[in-house]
Amino acid sequence: MQFLALALRMASTYDPAQPDHGRGSVRTALVGVIRLIAELFPREPALPISLNHLLYGLWDLDRGKVVPLLEPIKVSKNPGNSLSEDLFRALPAAAMTRLMDHRMMKRADAARDVARRLTKEGYRHPSGEPITGPQVEDWRDKMMTERAAENRAVAQYQLALETVKAMEPREAFEFLMRSMPSLYPPNFPKNPPS
């Protein structure tokens, strides 16, 4: 158990801007989890096999080899955003929704508040430009029109709203926006606040 805690502390240095895109930190965390499984279930050596293969695949990526486990599947249409981008968008979209509850704010004003907060926290669009109110409105529209069963980010959006449903709108907004730093989406660089 102590090794897992140490591994997770070391993995907390995860930074997708590193030359290995943060794979070293992920490998460290995986080793900790694999060792924990081995300690908890010493008579079940096959339990962590899938995690071991993921670990080996991450090592191989740093050697220039892509194992079948990590090869992208060919799809007939544009795959859209990465899951990390969509999950990132779920919390600001939920924060915008709560600001609009009970007619507290108009749609554009709520989106602008969320965008300002993201900018203040150091989040930027992949282009490097600040995130705008209209972008946040688009994120919310997507969360409102897609199905949770088909989109994990929509499920995250709905879970976020469920989590804060008993809070007042401004309190819910603050809670959701404080939850953002725990996310580190690779395509939304987080710059240190100025």
VENSULSUL-V315981 format. One line per field, one symbol per residue. psi: psi as a letter, one per 20 degrees, with the letter a starting at -180 (. if undefined). burial: I if it has 9 or more other ideal C-beta (glycine too) atoms within 8 Angstrom, else O. A space follows every 50 residues. Layout:
psi = ???
burial = ???
This chain:
psi = hhggggghghiijpoiiqhjkjhggggggggggghgghghmhjmiigjgh hghgghhhghhijjpoqhhjpqppqirpibqqhhgghgigghghggghhi qkkgqqghggggggggggghijqqqhiiqqprghghgggggghiirphhi ohhhhgghgghghjhiqqghgggggghhigiiqmphjnpoqpq.
burial = OOIIIIIIOIIOOIOOOOOOOIIOIIIIIIIIIIIIIIOOOOOOOOOIOO IIIIIIIIIIIOOOOOIOOOOOOOOOOOOOOOOIIIIIIIIIIIIIIIII IOOIIOIOIIIIIIIOIIIOIIIIIOOOOOIIIOIIIOIIOIIOOOOIOO IOIIIIIIOIIOOIOOIOIOIIIOIIIOIIOOIOIIIIIIOOOO
